[in-house]
């Protein structure tokens, strides 16, 4: 027997003076309602209701029990209202994890804007390039690049992180402008050792044609900022995330190359410990992030 449901039913039977009306009020059939109250009486060892053709009325014990049950159901309803209110608000602490370059250049400014909208929120923002176990580390939400592996985690797609080949005007003046991926073998490449196939860059043309280019050059690094500095100084060509290169492209220090040929973009996903019963602060933060990663998001405030 669901004791709480039985108590709620008993209160409604007394309130309405009818088993059928009380059953309909809480969404069960009349036979089930009759059995629930009978089970409650059996458990208490007392008759709670007088049943007659004229209706249902509480016994002396039933009336006393009814008064206590009214208080209980009131407090339960009040507690549920408080829980629902808290679940609908963005407050408390929010632990966020992401990679170093993306976190510093993109996510940190977005988080500050979100915090300004929700002043009751406290955020712990962690930057790590290694894989982070969300449950073990107590992370509420992580923003990750690349296609997600199947898992029991909750996840929502945010957008795409495009990459671009860039070089400085000085380098291009000295070494020439590549017109297709086939030209890259004759150029000095600044190689990012973590993504984009390392020293083999994969391209897709406007017509869907695939092309790969084996590249080599004077610098190889797992740090995007180091490669950006090297490209700006004229050391060679670099394949960089658009958000890393955008400011330098906008200022004219770097030029985007190979128009009509695209490097693979990476998915951007928000990931959280479970797809079920997601806290409001996580739901609202992730939903807000989805709005920020609209088309050409890298040209925006971040």
N, C-alpha and C positions, 0 to 999 in steps of 0.2 A: 504493500500500500504506500502510495505517495502521501505522506502525512501532511505536507504543506498544502498540497492540492485538496486534500480532504478537509482541512481547516478552512481554506478559502471557500470551498463549496458549502460547508456548513454555515458559514457567515452569510453567504448569499441566499441560502434557503430560508434562514430566519428573516433576512432583510425583505425578501420577496414573498415569503409565505407559500412557496411552491417549489417542488422538486423540478418540475419541467422548466419553469422560468429560470431557476438557478443553473440548471444544466445547460440551457441554451446560452446563458450569460457567459459561462466560462468555456463553452465550446465542446461539451461532451454530450453523449446520449443520456436520456433519463434512466435507463437500466443501470448504466455505469455510475450515475450519481447516487442512486439508491444503494448500490453495493458499497460505494465509498463511505457513505455516512454510516451504514450498518457496520462496516469494518471498524470505523472510528469508535462507535458505541461499544463494540465488543472489546476493543483494546482498552477503553476507559472503564469498562465494567459498569456502565450507567446508560440509561436511556436519556437521550438528549432532546428528542422531539416527540410530540404527540401528533399522530397521523390520523386524519379523519376525512370524511367526504367533503368537509367544509374548508379543508386546507391543512397547513402544517404550522404548529406553534411550539415554542420551546418549553421543555419541562423546567422545574425550578432549578435543577442542576444545569440543564441546558442553557438557561438564561445567564447564569453565572459564568459558564464556560464561554458563552457567546461574547460577553463583555471583555473577557481576557483575550479571546481570539481576535476581536476587533483591534485591540491595541497591538497585538502581534502582527497582523496583516498590515496595519498602518506603518509600523516601523520597517517592515520588509519592503513595502512600496517606496517608502522614503529612501531607504538604502539603495534600492535599484535606481531611483531617480538621480541620486548623487553619483553613482557609478556611471550612469549614462551621460551625465553632465561632464564628468571628468574625462570620459572617453571621447567626447566631442571637442574638447579644448586642447590647444597646443601649449603645454607647459611641462615643467619638470626638466629632466636631463635627456639629451639626445647624443649618443655616441656614434660618430660618423668615421668611416675609414675610406681612403682612396689612395691612388698612387701619388708619388711626390710631385712630378711635373704638372700633372692634371690638377692635383689638389691646390698647388700654389698659384697657378695661373688662372684656373677656371672655377673650381669648386669653392675655394675660400671666399672670393668676392660674392658668389651666389649665397653662401651660407650667411654672410654678414647682412645681406639684404633680407633674407628670410627671418633672421633674428630681429631685425628692425621692425618687421611686421608682427612679431610675436615676442614682446619684451619679457614675458614670463618664462621663456625657454632658456635653458643653459646648455651649451654645446661643448662637447669634447671632440676636436677634429684631429684625426690621426693620419699622417702621411707615411705610407710604407709601400715599397715596390714588391715585397714578398707577399705570398698568399697568406691571408689572414683567416683563421677559423672564427666565424662570427659568434658562435655559441661559446666557445672556449674563452674568447677575448671580451665577451660581453658587448659586442657591437650591435647597435640597433639597425643601422643601414650602411651598406658599402656601395660605392659607385665604382664599377669595374668596366674595363675595356675588353673587347673581344667577345667571341661567341661563348655562351655559358655552357658548361657541361651539365648533363642531367643531374638533378639533386633534389633533396627534400626542401631546399630553401625556397622562400618566396622571391619573386623577381618581377620587375616591370621594365619594359624597353623605354629608354629615354630618347635616343636619337643615334646619329652616326658621327664618327670622328674621322673626317677625311684627311688624307695625307697629300703632300705636294712636294715636287722637286724644285729646289730654289738654288740660286747662286747670286753673288754680288756682281754689280756692273763691272767692277775692276777685273774679276776673274773672267767674265764673259768676253771682255775686250781682249784679254790676253790669249784665251783658249778657244774662243768661238762659242756660238750658241747651238746646242744639240737640237736637232729637228725631230728625232724619233728615238725610241729606246735603243735602236741599233748603234746610235752615235755615242752611247755612254761608255763604251769600252775604251774610247780614246780620251776620257776625262778623268780627273782626280775626284774620287768620291769620298765623302765623309760618312763613314758607315756606322749606323746605329746597331748595336750588337744584340738587341732584344726583340725587335719586331721587323716586319717587312722582308722576311727571308734572309736577314743578315746581309751577306754580300751578293745576293741574287734578288734583284728588284723585279716584281711582277707588275705588268701593266695590262689594262684593258682599253682598247680603242673605242672610238665613237660607234664603230660598226660591230662591236662585240668581239673583235679579234683580240686574242691574248698574245702577249709578247713578254719574254723575260730577258733581263740583261745582267750579265755578271759584271760587278763593279769592283774596283780596287782604288786605294788612295792612301794618303799620308796619315789619316787619323781614323781610329776606330774607338767607339766609346759607348757605354751603356747609359750615358747622361745626355739628355736632349739639349740642355742648356749649353753644355760644352760644344756640341755640334753646331748650335745656333751661332755661338761666338766665332767658331772657326769659319763658318759660311760667311758671316758678316765681314770677316777680315780678309776674305778672298782666297782661302785655302783650297776650295773646291765646291763641288755640288753636294747638296744634302737633301735627303728625303726626310721631311719633318711633318709632324701633325700640323694641320692648318692653324690651330690655335696657338702653337708655338711660333710659327713663322709670320702670323698675320700682321702684327705691329710693324715688323721690319719690311713686309711687303707694302703696307700702307704708307710708310715713310719713304719708300723708294730705295732703301738700303739693299733689299733683296728683290729679285725678280722671279716670279713663278715661270716654270719652263714646261715644255712638252704639252702644249695645249692640245686637247683632243685625246690625250692618253692619261688614264687615271690609275693611281696606285690603289690597292684594296683599302677600303674604309673599315674602321672597326666599329662594332656595335658598342653603344654605351648603355649599360643596364644598372638599375638600382636593385640591390640584393639585400634581403633581410632574413632573419632566422627561420621564419615559418610563414607559409601562405595563409595560415588561419589565424583569426582573431588578432589582426595587425593593429597595433596601438594607433590612436588618432594622430599623434605627433609624427609617426612614420608615414602614415597614409597621406597626411596633408603635405609633408615635406616632399615626398616622392611625386605627388600630384602637381605640386608647384614646380618641381624640377622639370617635369614633362613639358610644362608651358614654356620654360626657358630654353629648352633645346629644340626650338623650331628650326625650320630650314635656314641655312646660313647663320646659325647661332654664333659662330666664331667671329662674325663681324660686329656683334653687339657690344654691350657695356663690358662684358667679361673679357 
